[in-house]
Amino acid sequence: MAADLFCQIAAGELTSEEVLRTDDVVAFLDHRPVFKGHVLVCPIGHVETLLDLPAECIEPLFAQVQRVAAALPVALGCQGTFVAVNNVVSQSVPHLHVHVVPRTKGDGLRGFFWPRTKYAAGEAADYAVRIRTALAECEQGA
């Protein structure tokens, strides 16, 4: 596979406003931020989706996501963060990346990422059963 933009950033072939780098992870400002200070945290090695991330890479990635989420209120004066991962749908670069977006109450981001819906009577229980069944099947197959 040809190197995607994030592989190129991780390799130092493309410049970015890098905020953090470890042996496993690179974090840099999103060039089209939801709010200024919006950071993308990516594994340095190519991993396309969260489902492709090896188990041993989860802690190194999310430890750095946690560090960035803790740093943004200190750095920017925001009240908190929104942390999200797109998995295939809305994933503009085919390289796993975690969005850490600074948030402040009243910033206007209500419903920005997901439209809200309601369950019909009994529908939530049905969805819960379906998901529990799939989780059990996945566990048996592991």
C-alpha positions as CSV (number, residue, x, y, z in Angstrom):
1,M,0.0,0.0,0.0
2,A,1.3,3.5,-0.8
3,A,2.0,5.5,2.2
4,D,-1.1,7.6,3.3
5,L,-0.7,11.1,4.6
6,F,-0.4,10.0,8.2
7,C,2.3,7.5,7.4
8,Q,4.1,10.3,5.7
9,I,3.8,12.6,8.7
10,A,4.9,9.7,11.0
11,A,8.0,9.2,8.8
12,G,8.8,12.9,8.8
13,E,8.2,13.1,5.0
14,L,5.4,15.7,5.4
15,T,5.4,18.5,7.9
16,S,2.7,19.0,10.5
17,E,2.2,20.9,13.7
18,E,3.3,18.0,15.8
19,V,2.5,18.2,19.5
20,L,3.8,14.8,20.7
21,R,5.9,11.9,19.5
22,T,6.8,8.6,21.1
23,D,8.2,5.4,19.7
24,D,4.7,4.3,18.9
25,V,2.5,7.4,18.5
26,V,2.5,10.8,16.7
27,A,0.1,13.5,17.5
28,F,-0.4,16.7,15.5
29,L,-2.9,19.4,14.9
30,D,-5.8,18.7,12.5
31,H,-5.4,21.0,9.5
32,R,-9.2,21.4,9.4
33,P,-10.0,21.6,13.1
34,V,-13.5,21.5,14.6
35,F,-12.0,24.0,17.1
36,K,-8.5,25.4,17.3
37,G,-6.3,23.0,19.1
38,H,-8.0,19.9,17.6
39,V,-5.4,17.1,17.8
40,L,-5.1,13.8,15.9
41,V,-3.3,11.0,17.7
42,C,-2.1,8.2,15.4
43,P,-0.1,5.0,15.7
44,I,3.2,5.5,13.8
45,G,3.0,2.1,12.1
46,H,0.3,1.8,9.5
47,V,-3.0,0.6,11.0
48,E,-6.1,1.3,8.9
49,T,-8.9,1.0,11.5
50,L,-9.5,0.5,15.2
51,L,-10.4,-3.2,14.4
52,D,-6.9,-3.6,12.8
53,L,-5.0,-2.3,15.9
54,P,-3.1,-5.1,17.5
55,A,-4.0,-5.6,21.2
56,E,-0.5,-4.7,22.4
57,C,-0.8,-1.3,20.7
58,I,-4.0,-0.2,22.4
59,E,-2.4,0.9,25.6
60,P,0.5,2.9,23.9
61,L,-2.0,4.7,21.7
62,F,-4.7,5.5,24.3
63,A,-2.2,6.4,26.9
64,Q,-1.1,9.3,24.6
65,V,-4.7,10.1,23.8
66,Q,-5.3,10.5,27.5
67,R,-2.2,12.7,27.9
68,V,-3.4,15.0,25.1
69,A,-6.9,15.1,26.5
70,A,-5.4,16.2,29.9
71,A,-3.2,18.8,28.3
72,L,-5.7,20.6,26.2
73,P,-7.6,22.3,29.2
74,V,-4.2,23.4,30.6
75,A,-2.9,24.6,27.3
76,L,-6.1,26.2,25.9
77,G,-8.3,26.9,28.8
78,C,-11.1,24.7,27.5
79,Q,-13.3,22.9,30.0
80,G,-12.8,19.4,28.6
81,T,-12.4,17.4,25.4
82,F,-14.4,15.3,22.9
83,V,-12.5,12.1,21.9
84,A,-13.6,10.2,18.9
85,V,-12.5,7.6,16.3
86,N,-14.1,7.2,12.9
87,N,-14.0,3.7,11.7
88,V,-14.2,3.5,7.9
89,V,-17.3,5.8,7.6
90,S,-16.2,9.4,7.7
91,Q,-12.5,8.3,8.0
92,S,-11.0,10.7,5.5
93,V,-7.5,9.2,5.8
94,P,-7.2,5.4,5.9
95,H,-5.0,5.4,8.9
96,L,-6.3,5.0,12.4
97,H,-6.5,8.4,14.2
98,V,-8.1,9.6,17.4
99,H,-9.6,13.0,17.4
100,V,-9.1,15.0,20.6
101,V,-11.2,18.2,20.3
102,P,-11.1,21.0,22.9
103,R,-14.6,21.7,24.3
104,T,-16.2,24.5,26.3
105,K,-19.8,24.6,27.4
106,G,-21.8,26.6,24.9
107,D,-19.3,26.1,22.1
108,G,-22.1,25.1,19.7
109,L,-21.1,21.5,19.0
110,R,-24.5,20.0,19.9
111,G,-25.3,17.2,17.6
112,F,-22.4,18.0,15.3
113,F,-21.2,14.4,14.8
114,W,-24.4,12.4,15.2
115,P,-28.1,13.0,14.7
116,R,-30.1,11.9,17.7
117,T,-32.9,9.4,17.5
118,K,-35.2,7.6,19.9
119,Y,-36.0,3.9,20.4
120,A,-39.6,2.7,19.9
121,A,-41.1,0.8,22.7
122,G,-39.2,-2.5,23.3
123,E,-36.7,-1.6,20.6
124,A,-33.8,-0.8,23.0
125,A,-34.1,-4.2,24.6
126,D,-33.9,-5.9,21.2
127,Y,-30.8,-4.0,20.2
128,A,-29.2,-4.8,23.6
129,V,-29.9,-8.6,23.1
130,R,-28.5,-8.4,19.5
131,I,-25.3,-6.7,20.7
132,R,-24.8,-9.0,23.7
133,T,-25.3,-12.0,21.3
134,A,-22.7,-10.7,18.9
135,L,-20.2,-10.0,21.7
136,A,-20.6,-13.5,23.0
137,E,-20.1,-15.0,19.5
138,C,-17.0,-12.8,19.0
139,E,-15.6,-14.0,22.3
140,Q,-16.2,-17.6,21.4
141,G,-14.4,-17.1,18.1
142,A,-11.4,-15.4,19.6
